[in-house]
Amino acid sequence: MTSINYSDLIPNNVDLAEDRRLQRALENWHPRFKDWWSEMGPAQFQDKDVYLRTAVDVGQEGWAHFGHVQLPDYRWGIF
């Protein structure tokens, strides 16, 4: 299994890099969620230029920075 750096992938201010239990849960959940999204996500929108506003980064002060992501990449809104 390929190791994914979730601290880079998921904007967070909860020190995700130090939480091994959460990292293991994400390693289990993430690939299955991507498969589910491809199969069950909104039809006809996987390649469209539809953008949603969400947190894309966390500054040193702990404040979220917002930006726009394409619809298939809006999977971290659950956090």
C-alpha positions in Angstrom: 0.0 0.0 0.0 1.3 3.4 -0.9 1.8 5.8 2.0 -0.2 9.1 1.6 0.8 12.2 3.5 -2.6 13.2 4.9 -1.3 16.4 6.5 -0.6 17.7 3.0 -3.7 16.2 1.5 -6.2 17.3 4.2 -6.1 20.9 5.5 -6.2 20.5 9.3 -5.3 22.3 12.5 -5.5 19.2 14.7 -2.0 17.9 14.2 -3.0 15.1 12.0 0.6 14.0 11.5 0.8 13.0 15.2 -2.5 11.0 15.4 -1.6 7.5 14.2 -5.0 6.1 15.0 -6.7 8.7 12.8 -4.1 8.1 10.1 -4.8 4.4 10.1 -8.5 5.0 9.9 -8.0 7.4 6.9 -5.7 4.8 5.2 -8.5 2.3 5.4 -11.3 4.7 4.5 -9.8 6.9 1.8 -9.4 4.4 -1.1 -12.9 3.0 -0.5 -14.4 6.5 -0.4 -12.7 7.4 -3.7 -14.1 4.2 -5.3 -17.6 4.9 -3.9 -17.4 8.6 -5.1 -16.5 7.4 -8.7 -19.4 4.9 -8.7 -22.1 6.7 -6.7 -21.2 10.4 -6.9 -23.1 12.9 -9.0 -23.4 11.5 -12.5 -21.9 13.5 -15.4 -19.9 15.7 -13.0 -16.6 13.8 -12.5 -14.9 15.9 -15.3 -16.9 19.1 -15.1 -15.6 22.5 -14.0 -17.9 22.7 -11.0 -16.1 24.2 -8.0 -17.1 24.3 -4.3 -15.7 26.6 -1.8 -14.0 24.9 1.1 -10.9 25.0 3.4 -7.8 24.4 1.3 -5.1 25.2 3.8 -4.5 26.0 7.4 -2.3 28.9 8.3 0.3 28.9 11.1 -2.1 30.7 13.4 -4.6 27.8 12.9 -7.1 29.7 10.8 -8.5 28.0 7.7 -7.8 29.5 4.2 -10.6 29.0 1.8 -10.5 28.4 -1.9 -12.3 26.4 -4.6 -11.9 22.8 -5.4 -13.4 20.7 -8.2 -16.4 18.6 -7.3 -14.6 15.2 -7.1 -12.0 16.7 -4.7 -14.6 17.9 -2.2 -14.4 14.7 -0.2 -12.8 16.3 2.9 -15.9 18.4 3.7 -16.9 15.7 6.1 -14.0 16.7 8.4 
